[in-house]
Amino acid sequence: YYELRPDYAQLNHAFEWAIAHDLALAFGLAAKSANLQAGFNLVRDSHTWAVHLVAAARRTGDDQIIGAAFGTLGNAHARMATLPDEPDTPGQSRRARLFDALAAYDEALKHRRPEVVPLDDAMTLGNVAISLCQIANISGEDRRGRLAEALRCAYTALAVFVQMEHGPYIRQTVGLLRGIRVAAGELFAELWAELAVGEPPEWLADGGPD
């Protein structure tokens, strides 16, 4: 990424052109630049790009494109949540940014149809679960409720990844579920029972290897 830093101004100009003339290219640039922007403390730029994507997507009237844009915005809010709190600026705390991420992911799920883009839908559910786990760790939050919803989202996402035989996302979501198990502690058995899906798999029940 460091080799690309000198060309960042041109990349920014390319995005500005794409958002006006080639929305698919703009989506691609945003996705491929996210790690670069995070690595150089440019997550605010990433967020600005995502806001522009949502505005452009809305103009298309296409639900799938709008859903994709909100998914990108959710990811941008989640990256913003890694920045220090700004106590003098409303809406710029870690908590507020995480809730902004959740709201964007919810919008993405409203616009996307799982039967059309099952993988994208499941990926968004996984991101929701991650945000909920982070919110659960914030003082004063409903830890049990957040973890219960995170468990439901992660389990639903895993079922899709397994059905699609998507190995990398299966492994990622298995790790997420194990993290929820550890975070829930003694509550986990109770939270799992609320899913009403039978006994947990052995790798989750005992925390052992696959």
N, C-alpha and C positions, 0 to 999 in steps of 0.2 A: 504493500500500500504506500510506503514512503516514496517509492519511485513515481507514484502517480500524483503526489501532492503538488508539484510545480504546475501540473496541468489542470488543477481544480477549477480555476477561473473559467477555462474553456469548457469544462464539464458542466459548470453552472449555466453557461450560455447555451450549451447544447440542450439542457433540460428546458430552459425558457423557450427555446425554439420549438422543441418537441411538444410541450404542453399546448402550444398554439396550433401546431400543424400535424402532429403524429402522436396520438395519445398512446398507442401501443409502445412506441419508442420511449415515451416519457415514463411509462410503467417500468420498462426494462431498465432504464437509467436509474430510477429510484431504487429498484431492488438490488442492482449490482453496485450501487454507490453507498448503500447503507453501512457496510462494514468500514469502508474508507472514511465516511463521515464520523462514525463512532470512534475510530482510531485517532482522529485528529480533533476530537472535541468539537465536532461540527453537527451534533445531533439536532441543534436548533434548525439548521439548514434542512436536515432530513425531515423534520416536522413541517417546515414551511412547504417543502415540496409535496408532502402528503396532503396538506390542506389544499394546495393547488390541484392535485389529482382529484380530490373529492369534488371540487367545484367543476372541473372539466368533465368528470364522469357524470355528474348530475345533468349536465347539458345534453348528454347523449340520450338520456331516458332509458338506458339499458340496465336492467336490474343486476345482471352479472358483472358488468363493468363498475357499477356503483358499489356493489358488494366488495369487489376487489379493492377499490379505492379506500373503502372504510377499513378493510383489513390492513392495508398499508398504513393508514392513519393510526390504527390501534397499535401497530408495532412501533410507530414513531413516538406515540405517547409513552409506551413502555420504556423506550430508550430515554426519553426525557425524565422518567422517574429515577434514573440513575444519577441525575444531576443533584447538586446540593439544594436544599430547600431555600426558597426566597420568602422569608416570613413577612416582608413588607409588601409583597405582591400577591394579591388574591389569586387563588387557583394554581399557585406555583409551589405547592408542597408535594412531597412524594406521594402522600395519600391522594391528593386531588388528581395528580397525573395518572395514578393507577386507576382511579375511577373513570377518568377520561378514556383510558385504554379500554376498560370494560365497556363503556358506552359505545365506543367505535366498533368494537368486536360484535356487540349486540346488533348494531346497524348492519354490519356485514352479514350476519346470520339471517337477518330479516330479508335482505335482498337476494341472497343466494339460495338456490334450490338444491338440496342435497342430492337429488336424483340426477341433476345436471353436472354439478361439480363436487362429487362426494369427497375427493381428496382435499380440496380447498376448504370445504365445510369442516372436515375433521381437523385440519390444521388450525383453523380458527378456534375450534373447541379446545384444542390443546393450549393455545395461547390464553384463552379465557381461564383455563385451569391454573396456568402459571401465575397469572395476575391475581387470581383469587387466593392462591397460596401466599403470595407476597402481602396481600391485604390482611390475611389472617394473622400475620405477625405484627401488625400495627396495634399499639396499645389502644384499648377501648373498642376495638372491632369485635364483631360476633365471630370469634375464632371457630367455634363448632360449625356454625352455619356456612361460613366461607369454605371450610375444608370439606363439608358434605357436598357442596355444589361443585367444588373442584374435583372431587372424586367422581361425581356423576359425569362431568364433562370429559375427564380423562378416560374413563371407562368407555364412554360412547365413542370417543375418538379412536381408542385402541381397537374396538370392534371393527371399525371401518378399515383401519390400516391392515388388520389381520385378513379381512376379506379381500383386500386388494393386494395382499402379499407384499407390502412395502416394508422391506426389512429395516432401513434406517429409521423410519418413523415409528415402527414397532419398538425398536430398541430405545428410542428417545422417550416414548410414552411409558414403556415399562419402567424406565428410570424415574419418570415423573410420578407414577403410581407408588413406587417404593418410597419416594420422598414424602408423599402424602401420608403413607403408612407410618413413617417415622415421626412426622410432625403431629399426627393424630394420637400416637401413643396408645394408651388404654382405650381411647374412644374409637379406635379404628374398627373393631369388631361390630360395634353398634352402628357406625356409619355405613359399613359394608352391608349389614343386614337391611338397612333402609333402601338399598338399591333393589332388593328383591330379585337377585339374579343367581341365587344359590351360593354355595361355598366359594370363597376366593380361591384362585389358582394356587398351587403349592408354592410357586416362586414368590407369591405375594403374602401368603399366609405365614411363611417362615422366614421370609426375607433372604432366602438362599439364592443360588445361581439359577439361571434358566434350566 
